[in-house]
Amino acid sequence: MIADGWLEDTRTSYDTVATSYVDMVPDLVAADPFLRGALALFADMVPSGGPVADVGCGPGHVTARLHDLGIDAFGIDLSPTMIEVARRAHPALRFEVGSMTDLPLADASVDGLLAWWSLIHIPDDAMPAVLAHFRRVLRQGGPLQVGFHVGDESRLKTEGYGGHPMKVHVHRRQPDQVATWLTDAGFTVKAHLNLDPHSTRPQAIIFAT
């Protein structure tokens, strides 16, 4: 069971570590050809070049890469401090504070939606509502891409990124479970990519429309 207040705990935690996060977490896409390929495929699937929402954008690395691929991308993140960091790093792009539990976007207003490793803090019982918001704001036929840690356990993270205190649950999930949630929300799952399946931190990306 995840205690009430997880959303505020997540916001506060990332506000606390935002500056250290940018200093300590590299642009992983630059070093990983599979992530670059997945992002390029996503961009190629976006009709008319966007707009595209990068939900849980953090410091804006991926939003900026989408822009470099010719996509009209903007970022949304729960943490106001993360959004400040993203705006400073990428002043030409648009970043907004918002929660994926209540996306501040109009119905059918985006041509694509990306959520890379931002669903990992959403408890199971909130996932259907989050994915329903994704379905609501995404225009018919537009691509959805979600990235997540693979596994069967959840853990409470109490420290991170420079030793600062955090209070966030990190949920690992099986691709079949995520695919079922997506199907139940009205998406059609097209494919999934396993990343480092034999490592201690396996991950996956699911493509859907």
C-alpha positions in Angstrom: 0.0 0.0 0.0 1.2 3.5 -0.8 0.3 6.1 1.7 -1.8 9.1 0.8 0.2 12.1 -0.1 2.5 10.3 -2.5 2.0 13.0 -5.1 3.1 15.8 -2.8 6.0 13.7 -1.6 7.1 13.2 -5.2 6.9 16.9 -6.0 8.8 17.9 -2.8 11.5 15.2 -3.4 12.2 16.4 -7.0 12.2 20.0 -6.0 14.8 19.1 -3.4 17.1 17.2 -5.8 16.5 19.1 -9.0 19.9 20.9 -9.2 21.9 17.9 -8.1 19.9 15.7 -10.5 21.1 17.8 -13.5 24.7 17.7 -12.3 24.7 13.9 -11.6 22.4 12.4 -14.3 23.8 12.5 -17.8 21.9 12.8 -21.0 21.4 9.1 -21.3 20.0 9.3 -24.9 23.4 10.5 -26.1 25.1 7.4 -24.9 22.5 4.8 -25.8 21.8 3.9 -29.5 18.7 2.0 -28.6 17.2 5.0 -26.8 18.1 7.2 -29.7 16.5 4.8 -32.1 13.3 4.6 -30.0 13.1 8.3 -29.8 13.7 8.7 -33.6 11.0 6.1 -34.3 8.6 8.0 -32.1 9.3 11.3 -33.8 8.8 9.6 -37.2 5.4 8.4 -36.1 4.2 11.9 -35.1 1.8 13.3 -37.7 2.6 16.8 -38.9 5.4 17.2 -36.4 3.4 17.8 -33.3 2.6 19.2 -30.9 4.0 16.5 -28.6 3.9 16.5 -24.8 6.9 15.1 -22.9 5.2 14.2 -19.6 7.5 14.0 -16.6 10.1 15.9 -18.6 12.5 16.6 -15.7 15.3 18.9 -16.8 14.2 18.8 -20.4 16.9 16.7 -22.1 14.4 14.5 -24.0 12.2 17.4 -24.9 15.2 19.2 -26.4 16.1 16.0 -28.4 12.6 15.8 -29.8 12.9 19.4 -30.9 16.2 18.6 -32.6 14.4 15.8 -34.5 12.0 18.4 -35.9 9.1 17.9 -33.4 7.1 20.7 -31.8 7.7 19.4 -28.3 6.9 20.8 -24.9 7.6 19.5 -21.4 5.3 19.0 -18.4 6.6 18.1 -14.9 5.2 17.9 -11.4 8.2 19.7 -9.9 8.3 23.5 -10.2 12.0 23.5 -9.6 12.7 20.9 -12.3 10.7 23.2 -14.7 12.8 26.2 -13.7 15.9 24.1 -14.5 14.5 23.0 -17.8 13.6 26.6 -18.8 17.1 27.9 -18.0 18.7 25.1 -20.0 16.4 25.3 -23.0 15.0 28.9 -23.1 13.6 28.5 -26.6 11.3 25.6 -25.5 8.0 25.5 -23.6 7.9 23.9 -20.1 4.9 23.8 -17.8 4.2 22.6 -14.3 1.5 20.0 -14.2 0.6 16.5 -12.9 -0.1 13.5 -15.1 -2.9 12.7 -12.7 -4.7 15.7 -14.0 -3.1 16.8 -17.2 -3.6 20.6 -17.9 -4.2 19.9 -21.6 -7.4 20.1 -23.7 -9.0 17.0 -25.1 -7.3 15.7 -28.3 -4.8 18.6 -28.2 -1.5 16.7 -28.9 -0.3 14.6 -31.8 2.0 12.5 -29.6 2.8 11.9 -26.0 6.0 10.6 -24.4 6.4 9.4 -20.8 9.9 8.1 -20.2 10.6 6.8 -16.7 8.0 9.1 -15.2 5.3 6.5 -14.5 7.7 4.7 -12.1 6.4 6.8 -9.2 2.7 6.3 -9.9 1.0 3.7 -7.7 -0.9 0.9 -9.3 -4.3 2.1 -8.3 -3.6 5.5 -10.0 -2.3 4.1 -13.3 -5.8 3.7 -15.0 -6.6 7.4 -14.3 -3.2 8.6 -15.5 -3.5 6.5 -18.8 -7.1 7.8 -19.2 -5.7 11.3 -19.2 -3.1 10.3 -21.8 -5.8 8.9 -24.0 -8.0 12.0 -23.5 -5.4 14.5 -24.6 -3.9 12.4 -27.5 -5.4 12.8 -30.9 -6.7 9.6 -32.5 -3.8 7.7 -34.1 -1.1 9.7 -32.4 1.8 7.7 -30.9 2.3 7.1 -27.2 5.7 5.9 -25.9 6.3 4.9 -22.3 9.5 3.8 -20.7 9.8 2.1 -17.3 11.8 -0.1 -15.0 11.0 -3.8 -15.4 10.4 -6.0 -12.3 7.9 -7.0 -9.7 8.7 -5.0 -6.7 8.3 -1.4 -5.3 10.8 0.3 -3.0 10.8 3.5 -1.0 13.7 5.8 -2.1 14.7 8.0 0.8 17.9 9.5 -0.5 19.2 10.4 -3.9 21.2 12.7 -6.2 23.8 14.3 -3.9 22.6 12.6 -0.7 19.5 14.8 -0.5 16.4 13.4 1.3 13.7 11.9 -0.9 10.4 10.1 -0.2 9.3 8.5 -3.4 8.2 5.0 -4.2 9.9 3.4 -7.3 7.7 0.8 -9.0 9.1 -1.9 -11.3 6.5 -3.5 -13.6 6.3 -6.2 -16.2 5.6 -5.2 -19.8 2.5 -7.4 -19.9 1.0 -5.5 -17.0 1.7 -2.1 -18.5 0.4 -3.3 -21.9 -2.8 -4.5 -20.2 -3.3 -1.1 -18.6 -2.8 0.6 -21.9 -5.3 -1.6 -23.7 -7.8 -1.1 -21.0 -7.3 2.7 -21.4 -8.2 2.4 -25.1 -4.7 2.2 -26.6 -3.5 -0.3 -29.2 -0.1 -1.7 -28.2 2.2 -1.9 -31.3 5.5 -3.2 -29.9 7.8 -3.2 -26.9 11.5 -3.0 -26.6 13.4 -4.7 -23.8 16.5 -2.8 -22.7 19.3 -4.6 -20.8 17.1 -7.6 -20.0 19.8 -9.6 -18.2 21.1 -6.7 -16.1 20.3 -5.8 -12.6 18.2 -2.9 -13.8 16.2 -4.1 -16.8 14.0 -1.6 -18.6 11.4 -1.5 -21.3 9.7 0.9 -23.8 6.2 0.3 -25.1 4.9 1.8 -28.3 1.2 2.3 -28.6 -1.4 4.4 -30.5 
